[in-house]
Amino acid sequence: MKVTEVKNDNIRLGGIATKLGPILAVIGIAFLALSAGLGSGEGWNTFWKSYLVGWMVSLGLCLGALFFVLLQHLTRSGWSVSIRRLAEGIAKNLTWLWMLFVPILIMVLKGDGAILYEWGDTHLMETDHLLHAKAGYLSPTFWSIRAIFYLATWTIIGTLYFKWSTAQDHDGDVKWTHKMQKWAPICMILFAFTQSYASIDWIMTLQPRWFSTMFAVYYWVSCMCGFFALIILFARFLQKTGHIQKSITTEHYHDLGKWLFGIGVVFWAYIAFSQYMLIWYANLPVETNWYMARQLGGWGPVSLVLLFGHFLIPFVLLITRWTKRWRSPLPIISAWLLLMFFIDIYWLVMPVVPEEAISSAKTYNELANNITAAEIGYGFSIVNFTCLIAMVLMVLGGTLINLRKCNLVATEDPRLNEALQFENA
C-alpha cells in the first residue's frame, strides 16, 4: 500500500464507533455510581479495595500505551507508525484518569487511609517497629505529594505526545517528529521513575511490612501484557467496523503478537518466578508471608489459574508464528490474556496477610486448616466486578472519544511508508 492511498482507507471514526464512545463512558459512570451504592451496604473496605483494583487495571492499560508510544520515538521505529495512533488514543486517557484517584487521595489526607492502607493507622505506625521505620516515607502528606507528581507527569506527557502527533497530521511538518524524538529519553526516564514508585506506593504498601525490589517490574510487565492484548482487540474492532483495513496488516498483528508473547507471557513468567524463587530461597518471614497468603484457602487456585492461564497455555498457543498471523485466533488469545491481566491485578490487591494467624500457628498445616476466608481477604463480591467494569468501560469510551476528531493513522509521519511496507523476516 502506498502512502497516498492511506487517506482512502477510512481513517476517521464513523458509524457505531463514533457513537459508542460516549455510550461506554456513560455506562461506566453509571456502574461506578452503582458500585458506591453497593459498597455502602457490603462494607467500605471491600468497596475501596475493589475500587483500587479497577483503578490499577485502567491505569495499567494507559501506562502500557504511554510506554509503547515513548519507546517507538526513543528507538525511531518505523514499523509501528500505522498503529501508534491507537496507542496514543489510549494513553491520552491519562489526561482525565487522575480524577478517579482523587477520592483515594482525599481519604488518605483526611486521615481515613487505614480503610485501605494499614499504614494509615497512626497508632500502629508508632507502636510497630517495622512500620515505625517507614513512617516518614508512608506519611499521608508525603505519600499524597508523590501521587500528585506521578499523576501530573503522566497527564503532561500523554497530552503533549497526542497533541504533537495529531498536529503533524495538519501541517505535515517533520519538526513534530524531531520534537517527540528529542523528548522521548527524558520522558522515558520520568515514566520509569513514576511508574515504579506508583506501583510501590499504591499496591505494595497494602502490606507495608512486605517488600520486593522486583515488584515495580512485575507491575510494569503486567501492564504491558494488558496493553498489547487491548490494542490487538482494538485494532480488530476498528477493522471489523470498516476502518483502517489496509493500514494495519497481518505483519503488524504478527509483531504485536510477538510483543504480547515476549513481554506479556515469557517475561511476565520470568519476573514472577524470579521474585518468588528469591523470596522462597531467602525464607525470611517478613517476605514469605506475602506469598503464604496467596496459597492459602481460595487464593491457592487463583495462583494456579495465573500459572496455567497467564503462562503455560498462552505460551503453547503463541510460540508458533501462525497464531500471531491468523487474525481469528490472535484476538481470542488476546482476550484471554486481558482477562488474566485483570485477575493478576486482583491477585495483587485483594489478599490480606494474616499476621496474627501466621505468628500463632506452630505448623503450616495448622495454619492452612484453621485459617478463615475473611482472614486472608478471600471472597467475591459484586462490587469487585462493578468497579472493574466501570473503569474499563470509561477507558474504552474515552479512547474512542479521543480519536473522534483525528486520523486513526499518523498520515504525515515521515516513516509511514516504512510501516506500510513492513514485513516480518
N, C-alpha and C positions, 0 to 999 in steps of 0.2 A: 504494500500500500504506500502511496506517495503522500508527502506532507500536504500537498494541495487538495487531496481528497478527504482529509480528516474532517473538515468543516461540513462535509456532506454525510457524516457518519452519525448524525443525530446526537450531537454532543451537548445538547441543552435538555434539562429535565422537562418533561411534559407528561400530560395524561395523569394516570393514577399516581405516578412517582411524585408529582408536584403537590397533589392534594394529600398524599399520605403523611408528609412531614408534620404539618400542624395537627393532624388527627392523632398520630402517635404521641406527640408531645402532650396534648390534652388528656389522652388516656393515661399517660404516665403520671401526670399531676393528680388525676383522679385516684389512681392506685396509691399514690403517696398519701393523699388525704385519708383513704381507706385504711392504710397501714397505721396512721396516727390514731384513728378511731379504735382499731382493733388493739393497738398497743396499750391504750388506756385500760382495756379490760383484761389483757393477758399478762400485764406486768411491763414496766418501762425498761427493765433490764433486758428482756427479750427483744423489745422494740429497738432499743439503741444498738444492740449487737447486730440485729438484722439490718438496721439502717447502715451500720458500718460496713457490713458485707456488700450491700448494694452500692455504697459509695466507692469502696475499693475496687469492685468489679468495673463499674462505669469509668472510674478514674484510670484504671489499668488499661482499658481499651484505648482511651485517648492518649495516654502516655506512650503506649506502644506505637501509635500512629505518629506522634511527635518525634520519637526516636527514629523511626523509619525515614521521615522527611529530612531530618537533620543529617542522617547517615548518607542519604543519596547526594546531598550537596557537599558533604565532607569528602566523599570519595569521587565526586564529579561523575556519578553514574549516568549512563545514557539509556540503558535498557528499561528503566523504571519510569521514564518521563510520562508515558501514556497512562500509567496507573497512579502516579504520585498525587494527582489532584484529589482522588478519592481519599487518600490518607490525610491530605491537608484539610479536607472537609470534616473528617473525624476529629483531627487534632484541634480544629477551631472551636470545638465544644468546650475547650478549656477556658474560653473567654467568659463563659457563664456558669460552668460546672462548680466553680468555687462557692457559689451561693448555697449549694447543697451541703457544704461543710460548715456554714455559719452556725446552724443550730448546735453542732457539737462544740464549736468554738465558744459559743455563749454559755453552754452548760459547764464547760471547764472553767471559764473565767468567773462564773457565778459561785464556784466552789462546790458544784454538784457533780464534778467529774468522776467521783467514786462509783456512780451508777454504771459507768462504762469501764473506767480505768481504776485499778486498785490503788495506784499511787495518788489518786485524788483524795484519799483519806489522810488528812494531815496528821492525825494521831498515830496512825500506823507508820507513816513515814518517819516519825520521831522515835518510835519505840523499836522498830525492826532494824537490826544492824545493817543488813544488806541494802534495804531501801533507803536508810538514812544516808548512806554513802552516795546515793544517786539523787538526793533531794534537790541539789542545785540544778541539775540537768532537767529533772522532771517537775520543776516548779511550774504551776499553771501559767504564770506570766511569760516565762522564757519559752515554754512549750508553744504557747499561742503566737509569740513573736516569730518563732521558726515556721510555724504553719502558715502565717501570713506571707512570709518571704517565699516559701515554696509555691504557694498559690499565685502570688504576683508574678513570679518568674515564669511559670508555665503560661499564664494569661498573656504576658507580653510577647513571649516567643511565638506562641500559637497564633496570636493576632498578626504580628509582623510578617511571618512567613506566608500566611494566607493572603495578606494584603499585597505583598511584593509579588507573589506568584500570579495572582489574578490581574495585577496592574500590567504585567508583561503581555497579557492577552490583548490589551487595548492598544498599547503603543509599540509592542514588539522590540523594545529596547533591550539590548543584551546587558545593560547595566544592572538590571534586576537579578540576572543570573550571577553576575560578579558579586553583587551585594550579598546574596544568600550564601554564596560560597565563602565569602570573606568572614561572615559572622558565624558560620557553622561550627568551627572549632571552639569558639568561646561559648556558644550556646550548648554545645555537647558537654563541655565541662560542667556548666551550670546544671544541665539536665542530670548528669551522673551524680552530682553532689545532692541536689534536691530530691531526686527520686530515691536515692539510697537512704537519706535521713528521714524522709517522709514515711517510708515503709517501716523503719525502726520505731519512729515516734507513734505511728498510728496503729500498727499491728503488734510488733514485738513487745512493746511496753504494756500490752494487755496482760502479760505475765512478766512483771518488771524484774523479778529475780532471775529470769532466764535471759540468756544472751547467746548470740551466734554471729560470728564475723561473716558468715555466708548468707545470712538471711536477706540482705538487700539484693543480692544477686538472684536469690531464689524468687523473690517477688518480681524482679525485672523480667526474668525468663518466663515466668507465668504470664505476665502482661503481654510479652511478645507472642506467646502461643495464642492468647485470646485475640490479639490484633490480627495476626496473619489468617486465623480462621475466619474472623469477621470480614476482612477485606476480600477474601475469596468469595464468600457468600454474597457480599455487597455487589461485587463485580458481576456475578452470575445473575443476581436480581435485576440489575440495570440492563443487562443484555437480554434477559427474558422479557423485559418491558420495551424492547426495541431500541435501546441506547447503546452507543459505543460498541457495536457488534464487530467492527473490523479493527478498531484501535487497540483493543485488548485481545491478544491472540492466544493460541494454545501454548506458545513459547513463554508468554508471561505467566500463565497458570502453572506451567512447569517450574518456573523459577520461584513463584510464590509457594508452590508445593515443597520445593527444596528448602526454603526458609522455614516453613512450618515443620517439616521433618527434622531439619538440623537443629533448630533452636527450640521449637515447641515440644519436640518429643525426645530427641537424643540428649541435647544439652540440659533440658529440664531434668531428665533422669540422672545425668551425671552430677548435677548440683545437688539434687535431692539425696542421692546415695552418698555423696561426699560429706554432706552435712551430717547425715545420720551415722555414717561409719565413724567419723571423727569423734562425735559425741559418745557413741557406744563404746569406742575403744578407750576414751579417757575415763568413762564411768564415774563422772562427778555428779552427785545427786542434784546439784543446782541446775545442771544441764539435762540430765536424763529424765527428770520429772516431766518435762515438756512433751517428750515422745511417749512417756508412760501413759499420760492422759489420753493420747491418741491411739492407744492399742487396747484400752480397757473398754468393756461394755460394747455399746453400739458403735463406738468410734473405730474399733478394730476392722470391721467390714468396710467402713468408709475408706480406711487406709489401703485396704486391698483393692478397692474399686479404683483408686488412683494408680496403684501399681500396675494393674492389668489394663485399665481403661485409658490411662494417660501415657503409658509407655509400651507395654508388651503388644497389645492389639494394634494400635496405630503404627508401631514400628514394623510389624509384619506387613501391614497394608501399604505403607508409604515407602518401603525400602526399594520397591521396583519403580522404574521411571514411568511405567504405563499408567499407574493410578494417578500420577501427577499430571498426565497429559489428557486423560479422558475426563471430559467435563461433567460427566454424570456422577462417578464415584467420588471425585475430589470434594465437591460441596457436601456430600454426605459425611465424609470423614472429617471435614472442617466443622460441620455442625456438631459432630460427636466431641471433637476436641474443645469446641467452645463450651459445651456442657461440662467437660472435665475442668476447664478453667473456672467455671462457676463453683463447682464442687471443691476445687483446690482452695479458693479463697474462703469458702465456707469452713473448710477443714482448718484453715489457719486462724480464723477469728473466733469461732464458736466454742471450742473445747475449753474447759476450766481445769487447771492443775489442782488436784485435791491435796493441798499441802498437809493438812492435819491428818487425813486418812493415810497418806503415804508415811508420815513420820511415826504414826502409831502402829502400823502393820508390821508384824515380825517377818512375814514371808510374802513373796509376790502372789502366791495362790490365795493367801488370806485376804490380801488387798483386792484381788480380782473377784473373789467370791462375796465380799462384803460391801463393795462399792456400789453406790446407787447412781442412777442416771442423772439425778439432779446435781450430785457432787462433781461430776465431770462435764456438766453442761450439755448432756446429750438429750435430744428430744426435738421433734419437729413441730413447728407452729406455722399457721397460715401466714403470719407476719413475715416469716423467713422468705416466703415466696413473693408476697405482695411488694415488699420493699425492693427486692431484686428486680422484679418485673417493671416496677415504676421507673427506676433509674435507667435501666437498659432501654426501655421504650423512649425515655426522654433523650437519651444519647442518639438513638436511631432517628428519632424525629428531628432533633437538632441538626444532625448531619445532612438530612435531606433539605432542611431549610437553608443551611449554609451554602448548599450547592445550587439553589434555585436560580440565582442571578449571575451565575458564572458558567464557563465551559466545564465540561466534565473531563476534558483533556487540556493540558497546558499547550495550547496550539502554537504559541510563538516561542516556545523554548528552543534554543539553538540545537539541542540534542534530540529533538523529537524524531528526526529521520532515523537516528540510531535505534530508537525504541521500536519504530515501525518495521525496521529491517532486522530486528534482533532474532537470533536463532541460537538455541542451546547446542552445545557440542555433542 
